[in-house]
């Protein structure tokens, strides 16, 4: 039911946040953008009346127009006096003007709430820049491309590599996680146990004539949004109905979804042909392992299963101690029905996943105090259901009040917040949304999504879930391998244990080939179920008993099983660990980072807008550029020496000795998000320019590489460097 949160918060000030953030960041400079005015207009209130009131007023006014029109026609048919007809026509025109005014106010209200035009303008500007500078492009473009597949170009590869390096530093190294790398091809039996073979589906419909496939819920969602945003004539009641459909979209069964598609007359968007009934489509890419084709497999839809099946070995590697976390970065594959939204919904993508194994009876975290005082936007399910917006909540308060289920889950929510904001995500456009009760799997204790606001709306980029012990239990049952942990007691404990002893001779005589299924079903009973069966057998002598592996009831007699409780001494506790899982969609995070980092500013002449990506040094594709001011052999030799020093220091950089004006070279590198530029303009010293402020300092040639290294690696801030070295002023810096 993720759509509910989108409906609840549809008026979030995307454009305002975008413009305001950069206005603050560059308040000491002149910052202009062709997008800024439209973003400001987007959030200028044009009408106090809410949408429902305006729709009702419009319907009433339409009725008045129709009645007045009928009166004019009646007067003309009755050959009334000209003055009377003219007065009636004047009244009709007045009503039409009033109707037009209400339509204008309603359209303004809808535009303000949605901002789709402004978002589209901004998105197109970002996408054009990214594709032109080869951050990413469609895969196999010379053959027309394939939907949902993209190639990262050189700067995109560098950004992705830097994001993953920072992720590894922030999580794997700082938390002492065990990193693994598992195959992308996964045997069917593994994904059968995890539930992916049976349940990893989306509902699909087909164009009945062309066979083109569409995702059913997307068609219904697009229809409802289109009606709400563009159809001014629907009633307030109809608008309320459509919003309710959007809120319930994720809950619809195939039958309910099909009924709505028929009710609204939704057809194929490309051909207007009728559509088939919705049916489930498994999103995994199927393959076979080996030349015989006898071992079915799939390209993995997530990396987590590789960690779960290796739990026993990882637990041993960790000294048989809990808690511990395993991590994996790798490709995952989902055969999306109709991928769209660029990098946000693709068929092959990079996941970075953590599986933190913890004692289900103790989910405290020793480092929770390090994140406890963080305060950020949280969207608990209570706020979603009451129609309120996300609000700033302290993390320790959220855990103490039970909003977040436990400390370990809270700790990872805090760590994810720090990771994303340090990466360059705007904290004002980042929220943590709790899954509603009907969104969560039955076994999950609590689930939160880190959602980042983009031009597409709020995008789920990280899922942080307490998955309980479901995954390890599922693989234990399917494989027969005990994926458990042990807690040794200082002193033996006397405990009462349930003892179920099937009488195999009697069961074998009664069930023959099904003996094993019946025995396993009896032995897997919980205490309450076992003693209920015992009571029924003692009173009735024979009862029906459901065996799930047979899919039917069998008749169990009193002489087939003995059930009792016995006292015994235990030296250790054996249990299945719970799993806290943060799962990161790297491509989605990177795309949101592109949008949050992008802005434009006027050239010095004021005749064009220059694109800038304000990447933090941590993720910038190139940390520094080196330019000789003019084509001069001495300057070029110094530039090459500085380049060698930067290489030795491990700083990615680009040297440009072309004859292009220095201003144009600055603009080119700003468009790639390069934070610093070294300009060689003398043989003894150089200038270092900072991208966003365009401020320049002068340093000795021999110091240039070390200064850049210090600021790009966070050892010194630009403010500190600015206060230490002489300032340089140059007209070319603003070209």
Rosetta blueprint (number, residue, H / E / L):
1 X L
2 X L
3 X H
4 X H
5 X H
6 X H
7 X H
8 X H
9 X L
10 X L
11 X L
12 X L
13 X L
14 X H
15 X H
16 X H
17 X H
18 X H
19 X H
20 X H
21 X H
22 X H
23 X H
24 X H
25 X H
26 X L
27 X L
28 X L
29 X L
30 X L
31 X L
32 X L
33 X L
34 X L
35 X L
36 X H
37 X H
38 X H
39 X H
40 X H
41 X H
42 X H
43 X L
44 X L
45 X L
46 X L
47 X L
48 X L
49 X L
50 X L
51 X H
52 X H
53 X H
54 X H
55 X H
56 X H
57 X H
58 X H
59 X H
60 X H
61 X H
62 X H
63 X H
64 X H
65 X H
66 X H
67 X H
68 X H
69 X H
70 X H
71 X H
72 X H
73 X H
74 X H
75 X H
76 X H
77 X H
78 X L
79 X L
80 X L
81 X L
82 X H
83 X H
84 X H
85 X H
86 X H
87 X H
88 X H
89 X H
90 X H
91 X H
92 X H
93 X H
94 X H
95 X H
96 X H
97 X H
98 X H
99 X H
100 X H
101 X H
102 X H
103 X H
104 X H
105 X H
106 X H
107 X H
108 X H
109 X H
110 X H
111 X H
112 X H
113 X H
114 X H
115 X L
116 X H
117 X H
118 X H
119 X H
120 X H
121 X H
122 X H
123 X H
124 X H
125 X H
126 X H
127 X H
128 X H
129 X H
130 X H
131 X H
132 X H
133 X L
134 X L
135 X L
136 X E
137 X E
138 X E
139 X L
140 X L
141 X H
142 X H
143 X H
144 X L
145 X L
146 X L
147 X L
148 X L
149 X L
150 X E
151 X E
152 X E
153 X L
154 X H
155 X H
156 X H
157 X H
158 X H
159 X H
160 X H
161 X H
162 X H
163 X H
164 X H
165 X H
166 X H
167 X H
168 X H
169 X H
170 X H
171 X H
172 X H
173 X H
174 X L
175 X L
176 X L
177 X L
178 X E
179 X E
180 X L
181 X L
182 X L
183 X L
184 X L
185 X E
186 X E
187 X E
188 X H
189 X H
190 X H
191 X H
192 X H
193 X H
194 X H
195 X L
196 X H
197 X H
198 X H
199 X H
200 X L
201 X E
202 X E
203 X E
204 X E
205 X E
206 X E
207 X E
208 X L
209 X L
210 X L
211 X L
212 X L
213 X E
214 X E
215 X E
216 X H
217 X H
218 X H
219 X H
220 X H
221 X H
222 X H
223 X H
224 X H
225 X H
226 X H
227 X H
228 X H
229 X H
230 X H
231 X L
232 X L
233 X L
234 X L
235 X L
236 X H
237 X H
238 X H
239 X H
240 X H
241 X H
242 X H
243 X H
244 X H
245 X H
246 X H
247 X H
248 X H
249 X H
250 X H
251 X H
252 X L
253 X L
254 X H
255 X H
256 X H
257 X H
258 X H
259 X H
260 X H
261 X H
262 X H
263 X H
264 X L
265 X L
266 X L
267 X L
268 X L
269 X L
270 X L
271 X L
272 X L
273 X L
274 X L
275 X E
276 X L
277 X L
278 X L
279 X E
280 X E
281 X E
282 X E
283 X L
284 X L
285 X L
286 X E
287 X E
288 X E
289 X E
290 X L
291 X L
292 X L
293 X L
294 X L
295 X E
296 X E
297 X E
298 X E
299 X E
300 X L
301 X L
302 X L
303 X L
304 X H
305 X H
306 X H
307 X H
308 X H
309 X H
310 X L
311 X H
312 X H
313 X H
314 X H
315 X H
316 X H
317 X H
318 X L
319 X L
320 X L
321 X L
322 X L
323 X L
324 X E
325 X E
326 X E
327 X E
328 X E
329 X E
330 X E
331 X E
332 X E
333 X E
334 X L
335 X L
336 X L
337 X L
338 X L
339 X L
340 X L
341 X L
342 X H
343 X H
344 X H
345 X L
346 X L
347 X L
348 X E
349 X E
350 X E
351 X E
352 X E
353 X E
354 X E
355 X E
356 X E
357 X E
358 X E
359 X L
360 X L
361 X L
362 X L
363 X L
364 X L
365 X L
366 X L
367 X L
368 X H
369 X H
370 X H
371 X L
372 X L
373 X L
374 X L
375 X E
376 X E
377 X E
378 X E
379 X E
380 X L
381 X H
382 X H
383 X H
384 X H
385 X H
386 X L
387 X L
388 X L
389 X L
390 X L
391 X E
392 X E
393 X E
394 X E
395 X H
396 X H
397 X H
398 X H
399 X H
400 X H
401 X L
402 X L
403 X L
404 X L
405 X L
406 X L
407 X H
408 X H
409 X H
410 X H
411 X H
412 X H
413 X H
414 X H
415 X H
416 X H
417 X H
418 X H
419 X H
420 X H
421 X H
422 X H
423 X H
424 X L
425 X L
426 X L
427 X H
428 X H
429 X H
430 X E
431 X E
432 X E
433 X E
434 X E
435 X L
436 X L
437 X L
438 X L
439 X L
440 X L
441 X L
442 X L
443 X L
444 X L
445 X L
446 X E
447 X E
448 X E
449 X E
450 X E
451 X E
452 X E
453 X E
454 X E
455 X L
456 X L
457 X E
458 X E
459 X E
460 X E
461 X E
462 X E
463 X E
464 X E
465 X E
466 X E
467 X L
468 X L
469 X L
470 X H
471 X H
472 X H
473 X H
474 X H
475 X H
476 X H
477 X H
478 X H
479 X H
480 X L
481 X L
482 X L
483 X L
484 X L
485 X E
486 X E
487 X E
488 X E
489 X E
490 X E
491 X E
492 X E
493 X E
494 X E
495 X E
496 X E
497 X E
498 X E
499 X E
500 X E
501 X E
502 X E
503 X L
504 X H
505 X H
506 X H
507 X H
508 X H
509 X H
510 X H
511 X H
512 X H
513 X H
514 X H
515 X H
516 X H
517 X H
518 X H
519 X H
520 X H
521 X H
522 X H
523 X H
524 X L
525 X L
526 X L
527 X H
528 X H
529 X H
530 X H
531 X H
532 X H
533 X H
534 X H
535 X H
536 X H
537 X H
538 X H
539 X H
540 X H
541 X L
542 X E
543 X E
544 X E
545 X E
546 X E
547 X E
548 X L
549 X L
550 X L
551 X L
552 X E
553 X E
554 X E
555 X E
556 X E
557 X E
558 X H
559 X H
560 X H
561 X E
562 X E
563 X E
564 X E
565 X E
566 X E
567 X E
568 X E
569 X E
570 X E
571 X E
572 X E
573 X E
574 X E
575 X E
576 X L
577 X L
578 X E
579 X E
580 X E
581 X E
582 X E
583 X E
584 X E
585 X E
586 X H
587 X H
588 X H
589 X H
590 X H
591 X H
592 X H
593 X H
594 X H
595 X H
596 X H
597 X H
598 X E
599 X E
600 X E
601 X E
602 X E
603 X L
604 X L
605 X L
606 X L
607 X L
608 X L
609 X E
610 X E
611 X E
612 X E
613 X E
614 X L
615 X L
616 X L
617 X L
618 X L
619 X L
620 X L
621 X L
622 X L
623 X L
624 X E
625 X E
626 X E
627 X E
628 X E
629 X L
630 X L
631 X L
632 X L
633 X H
634 X H
635 X H
636 X H
637 X H
638 X H
639 X H
640 X H
641 X H
642 X H
643 X H
644 X H
645 X H
646 X H
647 X H
648 X H
649 X L
650 X L
651 X L
652 X L
653 X E
654 X E
655 X E
656 X E
657 X L
658 X L
659 X L
660 X L
661 X L
662 X H
663 X H
664 X H
665 X H
666 X H
667 X H
668 X H
669 X H
670 X H
671 X H
672 X H
673 X L
674 X L
675 X L
676 X E
677 X E
678 X E
679 X E
680 X E
681 X L
682 X L
683 X L
684 X L
685 X E
686 X E
687 X E
688 X E
689 X E
690 X E
691 X L
692 X L
693 X L
694 X L
695 X L
696 X E
697 X E
698 X E
699 X E
700 X E
701 X H
702 X H
703 X H
704 X H
705 X H
706 X H
707 X H
708 X H
709 X H
710 X H
711 X H
712 X H
713 X L
714 X L
715 X L
716 X L
717 X L
718 X H
719 X H
720 X H
721 X H
722 X H
723 X H
724 X H
725 X L
726 X E
727 X E
728 X E
729 X L
730 X L
731 X H
732 X H
733 X H
734 X H
735 X L
